[in-house]
Amino acid sequence: MKKLLFVFVIFPLYFFGQINPINFENPGVGSVWTWTVFENDDNPILEIINNPISSGINTSKTVAKFTARRLGQPWAGCETLHGSDIGSFSLDSSNCIIKIMVFKNKISDVGIKFVDPTSAAQPEIKVSNTLVNQWEELTFDFSSRIGVFPIIKDQMVIFPDFDPNPRYDDEVVLFDNITFTGFNNPLSWECMNSICTPQNNNSGSFSDSLSCVNFCMQSSAFNFNVNKKKIIRISNFLGQESSRNKYIPQIYFYEDGTVEKKLLKNY
């Protein structure tokens, strides 16, 4: 049985930006968006309410209130409107860390994912709260999704109570202050010896890692059954060392000094 198939792509560049931060204030961002609730029994609307605990880490006046119905699905959630609201954007080193404040009375996962205009999406990333009955900020690391299809997103989906266990009553989850920040917040990126390197100043040629990788490395044909070059290192688009993964663009460094950017479809 043949066991190959590496597919290589050159990623197009886009320069859009998501709206940031999403704070549900008036005036502000998020409070008048078209939020659609799904898979939640009778799908009660996402409410914008006064912050019941406006102290500690969250002193906002208003927040979002999601009521997870007892008969709703574990993945019940809410989503923004395609083509408006959050805007069109791609993930790169400047915005791949997403944070959200939540107020929950139970421990369960919160999920976030991003969708393109055709409804294509990678699976959600889930993070559990560790505190109850108080505000807590959760951090979602989307750096592994940089350069991964679909490149351009225009919708955000939030799963406030992603719990596989049955709900015995309706669960109210508050969330607020969704932010997009950079990975270690480098000021610029530079292509050095076919490696994208973060700079601590503005002297780099590129403002984000995705732009740098597209110009820094050339994709090339590769057959796993034929090419026996010794791999000495694999990294992601942020230069972090990683193991070999399918369906995620990675950078391969070989013993002979060559470097290849590729998307592994099968091995």
N, C-alpha and C positions, 0 to 999 in steps of 0.2 A: 504494500500500500504506500503510495506516495504521501509524503508528509512535508509539505512546504506551505507556503504562500505568504510571502512578504509583499505587502502592497505599500508603495511609497507615494507620498503626496507632497506637493508644495503648497503650503497654506496661503490663501489670499490674505491680504492685510486690510483691516477695516479700522476706521478711527471714529468711533462713536463713544458715547459715555452714558452710563446708567445714571439716573437721578439719585443723588446721595447727599445727606442721609434721608431716610424715610422716618419721619417723626410724628406723624398723625396730628400735628398741631394745625391751628387755623388762625393766621395764615401759616402754611407749612406744606409738607409733602405727604401724600398718602391718604389724608382724611377724605378727600373728594374723589378718589380713584374709584374705578368700577371693579370692586372686589366681588367675585363670584364664588359662592360656597358650593361644594360638591360632595357626594357620597356621604351625606350627613342626615339621613332620614328625611325630614321635611325641609332641610337646608335653610335654617334661620340665617338672616343676613349677618354680615360682619358689622358689629356696632362700633362706633367711636364714642367713648364715654370719658367722663372725668376720671383722672387717675385717683384710685381710692387710697393709694399709699404713696404720696408724692414726697418721699424722703429717701434717704440713703443714696443709692446709685442712680435713682430715677426720679428727678424732680419735675418731669414733664407735667403739663396741665391735662393733656388728653392722651389716651392710649386706645389700642384696638382690643375689642372683646370678641373672642370666638367661643361659642357654646358647642362643645362636642356632644351630640345626642347619644343617649344610652343605646339606641338602636342604629347609630351611625357606624360606618366602617372604621376600622383602625386607621386607615389612610384618609379619613375625612379631612378636608382642608379648604383653603381659599386660594384664589389665583387672581392675578391682575389681568387687565384686558390687553390682548395682542394689539400691537400697532400704536399703543399710547401708554399712558401711565409711566412705567419704569423706563421706557425708551429702548433703543437698540444698542447693544454693546457686545463686546467679546471679552473673555477673561484673559488677563495678563498679569504680570508681576505687580501692577499698581492697584489692582482691585480684587484679587483672588481670595482675600480673607474677609469673610462675611460675619458680622456679629449682630446678634439680636438679643434684646432684653425680654425676659419672660417672667410671668408671675403665675405659679401653678400650685394647686393644693395636693399634688401627687407627683411621684417620680415616673416619668415616661419620656420617650424620645420626642424630639422636635425634628422635623425633616424640612429641608429646603432643596428645591431643584429649579433649574432654569430651562425654558422651552423656546424653540425657534418658531418663526412664523408658520411653518408647516406642521407644527405640533411634535416635532422630533425633539428628543431629550435624552440625556444620560440619567441614570437612576439618581434619586435624591440622596443627599448626604444627611445622616441622622446623628444628633448629639443629644444626650440625656441631660436634663437638669439634675442638680444635686441638692438643691435647697427647695423647701416648700414654704408657702405663705409669705414669701418675700421676693423682691426683684433679684434676678440673677442674669448676668450677661453670658450667653453661650457663643462660642467661636466655632465657625465652620471653615475648614481649610479646603478651598477649591483649587489649590495649586496643581493638583494632579489632572485637572480638567483643562489646563491651558493648552490650546491647540487641538483639543479633542472635538470631534463632530458632536453636535452642530456648533459651528464657530460663532455665529451671530445669534444672540438671544434677544427676545423682546417680551418675555413673560416670566414672572416669578411665581412660584407655587410654594405655599407654606402648609405644613402638616403639624398643627400645634400639639396634638395628642396622639402620636403614632404608637399605639400600644396594642400588641396582639392579644392581650388579655381582655376578657369581657368587661364592659363598663356596667356598673350596677346602678348608675344614676347619670344624669347629665353632668358633664365636666366643663367648668368655665376656665378658659385660659386667656390671660391678658398678654399682649406682646407690644413692643415699642422699640423705637430707636434702632432701626436696621441700618447698618453702615457697611461700606465697602472700602477696605484699606489694602495697603500693599504688603507683600511678603518681605519682612525686615525693611521695608520702605527704602530701597536703594534709589538714589537720585537719578541715575542713568545706567545704561548698559553699553558694553563695548565688546566687539568681536576680537578676541586675542587667540591666535593659534587654533582657530576653528572652535573656540569655546566662548560662550557668552558669559561675560564676567560682570557682576554688579559693581558700580562705581559709587563712591561716597561723595561725589561732586557732580556737577553738570557737564563734565568734559566728555562723557560718553556720547557715541554717535546715535544711540537709540534711547527712547524714553521708557520702553518696556521690554520684557524678555521675549515676547512673541515676535515683535518686530525684529529684534536682534537675531533670533534663530532663523527666521525666514531669509535674511540676507547673509547670515554667517555661514550657513551650511547648505550644501547641495544634496538633494536626494539622489540615490543611485539604485540600480537594480541589484538584487541580492537573492541568492538561492541558498537556503540553509543546508541543503543536501550536498551542495557543491563547494561552497565557501567554507574552508576549514580554518580560517584565520582565528587566532586566539583572542578572545574578548578579555580585556583587562579591566574594563569599567563600563557601567551603564548608568546614565543619569537622566533626570527629567529636564524639562525646559528651564528650570531654575538653577541647573547645575548641581542639584542634590543627587547623591548616589542612590540608586534604586535597583531592585531586582527586575528580571525580565517579565514584562506584562503584555498580554494580548490586548489589542484594540486601544492602546494608549501610545501616542507618539513618544519615542525616546531617542536618546543619543548614545550611539555605541562607539567605544574607543577600543582600537585593536593594538596588538603587540607591535605590529609593523608601523605604527604611527598614524594610520588612517583613521578617519572619523566619519561615521555615517548617521544620518537622521532617518529613522524608519518607523513604520507602523506595522507591528507584527500581527498578522491575521490568524496564523496557525503555526504550531510547532509540535 
